[in-house]
Structures are given as C-alpha cells and as structure tokens.
Amino acid sequence: MRRLLLLVTALALVSAACTPARPDTEEWSRRWETAVATLPTRPETGTTIDPATCEEVLGRLRLQRNDLLPSPDDRLDETVDQWFRLAEEIFFECPVRLGPYTGWDAGYDELARLQAAVEAFLSAG
C-alpha cells in the first residue's frame, strides 16, 4: 500500500511539473492587446491589404501565439486559439478565398466577435 501511495504521489508531481503554468492576467492582457493591434485596419470595400503586409502580420501572429497560449484561464484557451487560427488563415490567404470567411469583412467580423468574447471574460474577472 505504501508503494502505491508513493507511486501515485510521484505521478502527481510529474504531472504537475509538465502542466504549463498559467500566466498573470495583467501581463497576458497587455500581450493580448498587442496581438490584436497587430492586425491592420479592416480594408474598405473594394480595397485590399498588400501581400507583403499580410506576410508580415502572419509572421508576427505566429510569434505572438506562443506568448498567449496558455491563457490565464483554461476557459479562454479555445477562444484565443480560434482567434489565432482564423487570423493566421486570413493573412496566409490574404484574404480567404473560400468558405464562411471569404474576403475581408466576414473574417474581420468573426475576429471581432472572438475578441469581444475574450475581453468580456477578462472584464468579468
């Protein structure tokens, strides 16, 4: 019985050591605001974002993602991940050509919805 207790304790310690620590909410929020600000202003109808800008934004998003996942709360992780996946898709395709987020408007609208969900969660604190 004693060996079993030691084994369970050791497994719990190893598991806890492998689980990424959740970041401080205040610091994470600053990094989130920086990531959101990375996106260029939504293009007006009939205009586009040049491919070089898309490439630059995509690169910055991919670097920032690692600083924002995990989030301060596991309930935010999925929404933040969705925001990054969509933003990366939008700026990889520059703009999305097929699917529900074709063009700039639909993608930017969905990013805004996801951003609002993250910010509402943070403000409810």
N, C-alpha and C positions, 0 to 999 in steps of 0.2 A: 504494500500500500504506500509505503514511504517513497519507493522508487517512482511509482505512478505520480505521486504528488510533485516530486522533483521534476519529472519529465513534463508534466503539464505546466509547471511554473516556468521551466526553461523555454518551452514553446511559446508561452505568452510573452515572455521578454523578447524573444527573437521576433515575434510578430509585431510587437510594439516598436521595435527598432527599425523594422522595414517599412512601417507606415509613414508616409511623408507628413511632416509637421504642417499644421495649418498656419498660414501667415497672419500677422497682425492686420486687423481690419482697416485701420487708418492708412498704413503703408500700402496695403493692397489696393485700397480705393484710389490712391494717388497714381499707382501704376495702371489701374483700370482707366482712369481719366486720360492718361497719356495714350493708351491704346486706342480709345475712342477718338481722340484728337488726331490720330494718325491718318484717319480716313479723310480724303479730300471732300470738299463740299459737293453735295449731290449736283451732278450736271443738269443744266436746264434742258428742257425738252428740245430735241434736235441737235444737242451737242454731246460731246463725249469726253472722256479722260484719255490723254495720250498714253500709248503703251509703255513709255519709259516711266511715267508716274505710276502706272499700275504695277510695274515690276518693282519699283522702289517700295511702294506701300506693301506689297506682298512680302517682300523681304523683312520689313520691319514687323509686320504682323506675326510672321513665323518666329522671330526672336522674342517678341513680347508674350506670346502664348505660354512659353515655358515659365515666365515670371508670374503668370496669373492662374495657372493650374498646378496644384490645387488652390482653390479659393479659400476664404476664411471659414466657409461653412459648406459642408458636403451637399447641402440642398441647392447651392449656387453652381456647383461644378457643371452640371449638364447644360444649363442655360449659357454659361460662359463658353463652354465647348461649342455649343451650337452657333453662338455669335462668331467665334473664330473660324469655324468650318465654313460658314456662309461667307464671311468677309474674304477668306482665302479663295473660295471659289469665284466670287465676284471679280476679284482683282487678278486672279490667274487667267480667267477667260476674257476679261476686260472688254465688255461686260459679258454676263452669262447669255448664251445664245439659245438654250433650250430649257424647258422645264418651267416650274412655277415662278422662278425669279429672273426670267428673261428681261434683258435691258437693265437700265439703272434703277428705275423707280421702284419696281417690286422688291428688288434686293435691298435697297436703302430703307424701304418701309419695314421690311422684316427685321433688319438690323436695329432700327429704331425701336421696334416692339420688344426685341430681346434686351436691348439696352435699358429700356424703361422697366422691364421686369427685374433686372439686376439692381437698378437704382432704387426701386420700390422696396426690394428685400433689404438692401443696406440701410435705407432710411427707417425701416420698421425696427431695425436693430435690436 
